[in-house]
Amino acid sequence: MKYPNIKVPPPGPIAKEILKRDEEVISQSFTRYYPLVVKSGKGSIVEDVDGNQYIDFNSGILCSNVGHSHPYVIERIKKQIEKFLNYSLTDFYFENAVTLAEELCKITPGSFKKRVYFGNSGTEAIEAAIKMARWHTRKPYFIAFINSFHGRTIGALSLTASKPVQRKYFSPLMPNVVHVPFSYCYRCAFKQQYPECNLWCVDYIKEYVLEKYVPPEEVAAIVFEPIQGEGGYIFPPDDYFIKLKKLADEYDILLIDDEIQAGMGRTGKWFAIEHYNISPDIICIAKSLASGLPLGATVAEESIMDWEVGSHATTFGGNPVSCEAALATISVVKNENLLERATKLGRNVLKRLKEMEEKYELIGDVRGKGLMIGVEIVVDKKTKKPGRKEVKEIMMRCFKQGLAIISCGISTFRIAPPLNIEEEYLEIGLNIFEDVIKEYENELKIKNKIT
Ligand SMILES: Cc1ncc(COP(=O)(O)O)c(C=O)c1O
């Protein structure tokens, strides 16, 4: 079978029916990218309800690093379902949650003794980190970054600063959160150049936040995504986090690392922060952890997770079905050598995309680690004006041709296929992406919309 396989122009008739019903009863707060109505998924291929098959460059929004419905993950889920579905970890005990916690303590960075808190989602992993940091330090303030996305419950939303619509009319949010610019070198908030800047964005936190108005002894933690995801696939320079950690250590501030999107092997390491050679105090994990089943984990140094009995819990957190899926997912990453594979495939994809950056006016910047790669679309390479409309048009054309790919930030594509995607499909997907950009760019040139 050759993929992709588009039988009816999407959305087809069955999809259209479902979209109509969705519009009637489903919350319309969701940010749907295009009308893909999924019927099934296998590996790196998703099929819609009209029988169209797409190559998935989204990994089910980063929830399927080992591919959709991996047979080993499914087998272990089925076995667990036969036994029991839940008997809340809040109030009782079961073994696979303990085994998973042991595994997570091993694969997360930091050679110190750790503990794990289980919730159901990314935002809950962040909520737990916020509460844990406050409980441990008894300090009220957090420093977070512009362009960050940490979730949508009120605590996590207070840290999130990616798009105004995510916060509009939801204030008052959690107080005592201060946002500072991230190290986004392609669009430096301070209009500086790396490395000549000497990472001024870190010094700024010291000189303009901690020395001007936020008492450092009242700051519980700095919360960051090692690679910003939803905010635009933004990769700080290699020495950024070493400098940030030095600052945090100077003032006895904890580091909370949100690995919800970048973790679980996505960048060729278990966790993206490993590229930057520091060990954070608290790590938040979700998305691909349980291959699509709801599970969030907050892993912390034992001395930090010192909250008392009854201080935090949730009924479904760490349910045994999700834990089994997570254990199976970790085994697949190990057994299929997916860290090495992500590194190898990522290198090739990055090379090809960099060549495209040279060729096409619409591509302003290409950046990545492993199979987490951003392609920023601009309408003018010199002014770097974001291609807001253009990114949507390219995304839609790719979808119609059988490539499921989505954007982030203002105008950046995320290239994030399953880590075990077949090389052939990866190449076909990239061919579609390139052909669409080439054709669209020619159309825009004819209309004098770009030079
Ligand atoms: C980096 C990051 N943190 C937190 C979240 C929130 O996770 P969830 O949607 O599971 O609440 C996301 C979701 O996209 C994310 O990418």
The ligand as a Tripos MOL2 file, in Angstrom:
@<TRIPOS>MOLECULE
LIG
   16    16     1     0     0
SMALL
NO_CHARGES

@<TRIPOS>ATOM
      1 C1          4.8750   22.1570   26.7610 C.3       1 LIG1
      2 C2          3.4580   21.8920   27.1630 C.ar      1 LIG1
      3 N1          3.0990   22.0200   28.4510 N.ar      1 LIG1
      4 C3          1.8500   21.7710   28.8590 C.ar      1 LIG1
      5 C4          0.8720   21.3880   27.9730 C.ar      1 LIG1
      6 C5         -0.5200   21.1090   28.4580 C.3       1 LIG1
      7 O1         -0.7940   19.7670   28.3540 O.3       1 LIG1
      8 P1         -2.3110   19.2430   28.3460 P.3       1 LIG1
      9 O2         -2.9290   19.7130   27.0840 O.co2     1 LIG1
     10 O3         -2.1850   17.7500   28.4480 O.co2     1 LIG1
     11 O4         -2.9680   19.8280   29.5490 O.co2     1 LIG1
     12 C6          1.1900   21.2480   26.6200 C.ar      1 LIG1
     13 C7          0.1710   20.8840   25.6360 C.2       1 LIG1
     14 O5          0.2760   21.0940   24.4790 O.2       1 LIG1
     15 C8          2.5170   21.5180   26.2060 C.ar      1 LIG1
     16 O6          2.8760   21.4040   24.9220 O.3       1 LIG1
@<TRIPOS>BOND
     1     1     2 1
     2     2     3 ar
     3     2    15 ar
     4     3     4 ar
     5     4     5 ar
     6     5     6 1
     7     5    12 ar
     8     6     7 1
     9     7     8 1
    10     8     9 2
    11     8    10 1
    12     8    11 1
    13    12    13 1
    14    12    15 ar
    15    13    14 2
    16    15    16 1
@<TRIPOS>SUBSTRUCTURE
     1 LIG1         1 GROUP 0 **** ****
